[in-house]
Amino acid sequence: MTSEQIIAKGKAVIRIEGDAILSLIDNIDKNFAQAVELIFNSHGRVVFTGMGKSGIIAR
C-alpha cells in the first residue's frame, strides 16, 4: 500500500465515523433531555458502568 492509499483510506474512515456521529443528532429528543435532567437532579451518587471503551467513558 502506498502512502497516498494509506492517506486516502484514513480520510475515508474518518469520513465514515464522522457521518455516524452526525447521524446521532436525530436521536437527541425528549428522552435525552429527561435522562440528563434525572442525572443532574440526582442527590447522592450516580453510578455508570461498562466494560472496555464504555467503561473508560463511564469514568
C-alpha positions as CSV (number, residue, x, y, z in Angstrom):
1,M,0.0,0.0,0.0
2,T,1.4,3.4,-0.9
3,S,1.4,6.5,1.3
4,E,-1.3,8.0,-0.9
5,Q,-3.5,5.0,-0.4
6,I,-2.9,5.0,3.3
7,I,-3.9,8.7,3.5
8,A,-7.0,8.1,1.3
9,K,-8.1,5.2,3.5
10,G,-7.5,7.2,6.7
11,K,-9.6,10.0,5.3
12,A,-12.4,7.6,4.2
13,V,-12.5,6.0,7.7
14,I,-12.7,9.4,9.4
15,R,-15.5,10.5,7.0
16,I,-17.5,7.3,7.8
17,E,-17.0,7.8,11.5
18,G,-18.0,11.5,11.2
19,D,-21.2,10.6,9.3
20,A,-22.0,8.1,12.0
21,I,-21.6,10.6,14.8
22,L,-23.7,13.2,12.9
23,S,-26.5,10.7,12.5
24,L,-26.8,10.6,16.3
25,I,-28.2,14.1,16.2
26,D,-31.6,12.7,15.3
27,N,-31.6,10.6,18.4
28,I,-31.4,13.6,20.8
29,D,-35.1,14.1,21.8
30,K,-37.2,14.5,24.9
31,N,-35.9,11.1,26.3
32,F,-32.4,12.5,26.2
33,A,-33.4,15.7,28.0
34,Q,-35.3,13.6,30.6
35,A,-32.2,11.4,31.2
36,V,-29.9,14.5,31.6
37,E,-32.4,16.1,34.0
38,L,-32.7,12.9,36.0
39,I,-28.9,12.6,36.4
40,F,-28.4,16.3,37.0
41,N,-31.1,16.4,39.7
42,S,-30.0,13.3,41.5
43,H,-29.0,13.6,45.1
44,G,-26.1,11.3,46.1
45,R,-24.1,9.2,43.7
46,V,-24.9,8.2,40.1
47,V,-23.1,5.0,39.0
48,F,-22.2,4.4,35.4
49,T,-20.8,1.0,34.4
50,G,-19.3,-0.5,31.3
51,M,-16.5,-2.8,30.0
52,G,-13.9,-1.9,27.5
53,K,-14.3,1.5,25.9
54,S,-17.7,2.1,27.5
55,G,-16.0,1.6,30.9
56,I,-13.5,4.2,30.1
57,I,-16.3,6.6,29.0
58,A,-18.2,5.9,32.2
59,R,-15.3,7.0,34.3
